Amino acid sequence: MKTKYVFVTGGVLSSLGKGLSAAAIGAVMEARGLRVINVKMDPYLNVDPGTMSPYQHGEVFVTEDGAETDLDLGHYERFVTRPLHQRNSFTAGKVYLNVIDRERKGDYLGSTVQVIPHVTDEIKRMMELATGKLNGRVDLAIIEIGGTVGDIESLPFIEAIRQMRADKGQENVLYIHVTLVPYIRAAGELKTKPTQHSVKELLSVGIQPDILLCRSERPIPSELRQKIANFCNVGKDDVISAHDVDNIYKLPLVFHEQGLDMRILQRLGGSWGVQAPQLDRWQDYVDRSENPPHTVRVAVVGKYVHLTDTYKSLNEALTHGGIDNASRVELKYVDSEELDASNVAKHLAGVDAVLIPGGFGNRGTEGKIHAIRFAREHQVPFFGICLGMQLAVVEFLRNIGGLADANSSEFANTANPVIHLMDSQTGVTSKGGTMRLGAYPCNLTEGTTARRIYGKAEISERHRHRYEVNPRYHSVLEDHGMRISGRSPDGKLVEMIELPGHPYFVACQFHPEFKSRPLAPHPLFCAFLRAALERQVASDRSRPRPEVTA
Ligand code: GLN
């Protein structure tokens, strides 16, 4: 059976949650028994987001095969079970690079190379790669176009998807446009004009949307949906009220309640996808996240703490692990640049656990080291990820190993570079896609906490780093009581460490957050939040209780 396509465009403004919508549509359609794949096309000129600042672009999500991609791929993987690859996300930069490479090779010899047809054909070729045979059976491809309709740079992408309807057949292509219906407080009204204008913009480039997903602060009443339908040339049932939800994992349920999956099926015809949607696992997750009995407080000590998009997958993984422990996770973001020995106790007072996420560059590292020392000495559950693990090694060797000048060679020239550049990275100067990226196997040491948590000896996790624990210090670490609980199969790279005797002190060189799913929470996050909850329960018990008077 042929693949069918849903194209998701955005209008009015960015940050409407288009990626989340595309992901949640994927989840409902998958619940209907379809094989779904999500794809992202980004109109910017970076070849991939690997070199972009998290300040501007949020998290860089890493796939199994080591692509540094947009954070929307994280949403896709959390909502739809199929793991994504390098080819499932591409940018205008990549498209132009391919076209120009081919022009230089002489592939277009004689012709004038133009946006239409050469760039648009390349976009279509890359869409084919992203959804074609290599991906196994695909019933439905949901392809999101980054940016907003009307942007100059997105035009070639819009033109390419416009052509797809003619190429693939009317019954195989559907356009969903995500717009905004703002609520104007002073007037007490929801306004439809921006949506009308944005649909007009899309019409001017030849696309009549089939379904409008209207983002709004509050549910859009029936008469307003009718009004939008009239002005925008769609049926009233094709105007979906995508109002704000307090929990993103409700989206598949909200979309289903509004009949979105049914509309997509009807529009795309055919006999597929008729299975009633199996949404019980989503419902169960949502039920468990409503008013869980416990709340745990986790300090996330990092550099980009004021921007939650920077740690998107991390935040989600913490939420998943919390729900697994019947707990809501309250995050306290601590700016590591503000931490020093004198104020660390104050900043971390009242938290049940401390997490140090991945990061790059020297700024704020000493503050993170103070936080690690505090957690180690005060028996506070600690979880270090990537840079968080490297700094845990530095802290330990400085304060327990007696190497006062221990540091990472990423940050200082020192006689004790306990973290140093991996052999494979020496001589690498180019910045894009050159780190140790993607999934690598790791062997867990018998008798360790890590081995118990995973319940198996061999694991595979995703990486994104250039530095490693310097092999010269492996035995120094172990001699002083730190356990190397995970190593690369050749034994050379430290992948996990832990501190025996501490209630929970676990760190890893990889990024487990990329593999946590609401319906399959990651064991390391579950175990970390369990430790946080246990600490809270224990400290509540030790707190003096008010006297009970008759
Ligand atoms: N900067 C460190 C390295 O490159 C850590 C990277 C990370 O935390 N993702 O090894």
Boltz pocket constraint, residues with backbone or C-beta under 6 A from the ligand:
constraints:
  - pocket:
      binder: B
      contacts: [[A, 357], [A, 358], [A, 359], [A, 360], [A, 361], [A, 385], [A, 386], [A, 387], [A, 388], [A, 410], [A, 464], [A, 465], [A, 466], [A, 467], [A, 468]]
      max_distance: 6.0
